[in-house]
């Protein structure tokens, strides 16, 4: 398992998100994707996240 894993569904780390923000002028496209998937109900956090959230 990678260090500083933020998104257990899609495997994004803190480093991935920081890099994404820098590359996209202060906006995280990764965060937008995660939030979009959560709204659609297509993420599986309750199965992948150790705390079930």
C-alpha atoms as a printed R data frame, in Angstrom:
   type eleno elety resid chain resno       x      y       z
1  ATOM     1    CA   UNK     A     1   0.000  0.000   0.000
2  ATOM     2    CA   UNK     A     2   1.313  3.423  -0.882
3  ATOM     3    CA   UNK     A     3   2.224  5.948   1.744
4  ATOM     4    CA   UNK     A     4  -0.298  8.750   2.392
5  ATOM     5    CA   UNK     A     5  -3.142  7.088   0.512
6  ATOM     6    CA   UNK     A     6  -6.048  9.523   0.331
7  ATOM     7    CA   UNK     A     7  -8.490  7.777  -1.977
8  ATOM     8    CA   UNK     A     8  -8.838  4.051  -1.391
9  ATOM     9    CA   UNK     A     9 -11.239  3.605  -4.319
10 ATOM    10    CA   UNK     A    10  -9.003  5.078  -6.996
11 ATOM    11    CA   UNK     A    11  -5.611  4.738  -5.288
12 ATOM    12    CA   UNK     A    12  -4.691  8.429  -5.167
13 ATOM    13    CA   UNK     A    13  -2.032  9.535  -2.723
14 ATOM    14    CA   UNK     A    14  -1.487 12.908  -1.112
15 ATOM    15    CA   UNK     A    15   1.459 13.353  -3.481
16 ATOM    16    CA   UNK     A    16  -0.763 12.672  -6.524
17 ATOM    17    CA   UNK     A    17  -3.226 15.353  -5.442
18 ATOM    18    CA   UNK     A    18  -0.518 17.919  -4.664
19 ATOM    19    CA   UNK     A    19   1.084 17.321  -8.077
20 ATOM    20    CA   UNK     A    20  -2.326 17.584  -9.756
21 ATOM    21    CA   UNK     A    21  -3.023 20.943  -8.065
22 ATOM    22    CA   UNK     A    22   0.366 22.303  -9.163
23 ATOM    23    CA   UNK     A    23  -0.074 21.052 -12.741
24 ATOM    24    CA   UNK     A    24  -3.599 22.478 -13.001
25 ATOM    25    CA   UNK     A    25  -2.981 25.988 -11.664
26 ATOM    26    CA   UNK     A    26  -4.403 25.452  -8.193
27 ATOM    27    CA   UNK     A    27  -7.270 23.110  -9.073
28 ATOM    28    CA   UNK     A    28  -7.287 19.387  -8.459
29 ATOM    29    CA   UNK     A    29  -8.917 17.464 -11.282
30 ATOM    30    CA   UNK     A    30  -8.427 14.358  -9.160
31 ATOM    31    CA   UNK     A    31 -10.531 15.854  -6.376
32 ATOM    32    CA   UNK     A    32 -13.204 16.790  -8.896
33 ATOM    33    CA   UNK     A    33 -13.253 13.188 -10.164
34 ATOM    34    CA   UNK     A    34 -13.484 11.750  -6.644
35 ATOM    35    CA   UNK     A    35 -16.329 14.102  -5.676
36 ATOM    36    CA   UNK     A    36 -18.157 13.385  -8.937
37 ATOM    37    CA   UNK     A    37 -17.915  9.627  -8.424
38 ATOM    38    CA   UNK     A    38 -19.116  9.947  -4.826
39 ATOM    39    CA   UNK     A    39 -22.150 11.971  -5.971
40 ATOM    40    CA   UNK     A    40 -22.974  9.280  -8.551
41 ATOM    41    CA   UNK     A    41 -22.593  6.608  -5.895
42 ATOM    42    CA   UNK     A    42 -19.995  4.740  -7.929
43 ATOM    43    CA   UNK     A    43 -17.183  4.809  -5.403
44 ATOM    44    CA   UNK     A    44 -16.688  1.877  -3.063
45 ATOM    45    CA   UNK     A    45 -15.169  3.593  -0.048
46 ATOM    46    CA   UNK     A    46 -17.138  1.533   2.422
47 ATOM    47    CA   UNK     A    47 -15.408 -1.567   1.091
48 ATOM    48    CA   UNK     A    48 -11.908 -0.229   0.471
49 ATOM    49    CA   UNK     A    49 -11.379  2.345   3.235
50 ATOM    50    CA   UNK     A    50 -10.171  0.775   6.486
51 ATOM    51    CA   UNK     A    51 -12.695  2.855   8.459
52 ATOM    52    CA   UNK     A    52 -15.544  2.126   6.054
53 ATOM    53    CA   UNK     A    53 -16.078  5.707   4.991
